[in-house]
């Protein structure tokens, strides 16, 4: 079986720029790499999973700050989700047909 090639970040960056200019098929032929490999990089870059940005202290601190903000947002959304679920359960119980029938029967009084 063939050896798996490893490509560095700079090479991938340049390859993706070439894809933007010439398309994936032409870029893969020009670079001499598999179309599937190159297309995989394109898909990962679109999803944000292919981290091409060079890591410096300022980038790392920005990423840490963003991570903290996302964690705060996630916590707030989880609280809101729990509150809405509890509200939903309360409303479901309040509108339960059996409960409505029971409450109506209690309201009817016979002389």
C-alpha positions in Angstrom: 0.0 0.0 0.0 1.3 3.5 -0.8 2.6 5.9 1.8 0.3 8.7 3.0 1.6 12.1 2.0 1.5 14.9 4.5 1.0 18.5 3.2 1.9 21.5 5.3 -0.5 24.4 5.9 1.2 26.8 3.4 0.9 24.2 0.7 -2.8 23.7 1.4 -3.4 27.5 1.5 -1.8 27.9 -1.9 -3.7 24.9 -3.3 -7.0 26.3 -2.1 -6.2 29.7 -3.7 -5.5 27.9 -7.0 -8.8 26.1 -6.7 -10.6 29.4 -6.4 -8.8 30.6 -9.5 -8.9 27.6 -11.8 -11.4 25.1 -10.2 -10.7 21.9 -8.4 -10.1 19.7 -11.4 -7.6 21.9 -13.1 -5.8 22.7 -9.8 -5.5 19.0 -8.9 -4.0 18.3 -12.4 -1.6 21.3 -12.1 -0.5 20.4 -8.6 -0.3 16.7 -9.3 -2.4 15.7 -6.4 -5.6 13.7 -6.2 -8.8 15.5 -7.0 -10.4 13.8 -4.0 -7.7 15.0 -1.7 -8.0 18.6 -2.9 -11.8 18.5 -2.9 -11.6 17.2 0.7 -9.6 20.2 1.7 -12.1 22.5 0.0 -15.0 20.9 1.9 -13.1 21.0 5.2 -12.2 24.7 4.6 -15.9 25.5 3.9 -17.0 23.8 7.1 -14.3 25.7 9.0 -12.5 22.5 10.0 -9.3 23.2 8.0 -7.5 25.7 10.1 -5.2 27.5 7.8 -4.6 30.5 9.8 -1.1 30.8 11.3 -1.1 30.5 15.0 0.5 33.5 16.8 0.0 34.7 20.3 -2.6 37.2 19.2 -4.5 34.6 17.2 -4.5 32.2 20.2 -5.7 34.9 22.6 -8.5 35.8 20.1 -9.5 32.2 19.8 -9.5 31.8 23.6 -11.6 34.9 24.0 -14.0 33.6 21.3 -14.2 30.2 23.0 -15.0 31.9 26.4 -17.8 33.9 24.7 -19.2 30.8 23.0 -19.2 28.9 26.3 -21.1 31.8 27.9 -23.6 31.8 25.1 -23.9 28.1 25.2 -24.6 28.2 29.0 -27.3 30.9 28.5 -28.9 29.0 25.7 -28.9 25.8 27.8 -30.7 27.7 30.6 -33.2 29.1 28.2 -33.8 25.7 26.7 -34.4 24.2 30.1 -36.9 27.0 31.0 -38.7 26.5 27.7 -38.9 22.7 28.3 -40.4 23.3 31.7 -42.9 25.8 30.3 -43.8 23.3 27.6 -44.4 20.5 30.1 -46.5 22.8 32.2 -48.6 23.8 29.2 -48.9 20.2 28.1 -50.2 19.3 31.6 -52.6 22.2 31.6 -54.1 21.3 28.3 -54.3 17.6 28.9 -57.8 16.4 27.9 -58.3 14.3 31.0 -57.4 17.2 33.2 -59.9 19.5 31.3 -62.7 16.9 31.7 -61.9 16.5 35.4 -61.9 20.3 35.9 -65.2 20.7 34.0 -66.9 17.9 36.1 -65.8 19.7 39.3 -67.3 22.9 38.0 -70.7 21.4 37.4 -72.8 21.3 40.5 -76.1 19.5 40.9 -78.9 21.0 43.0 
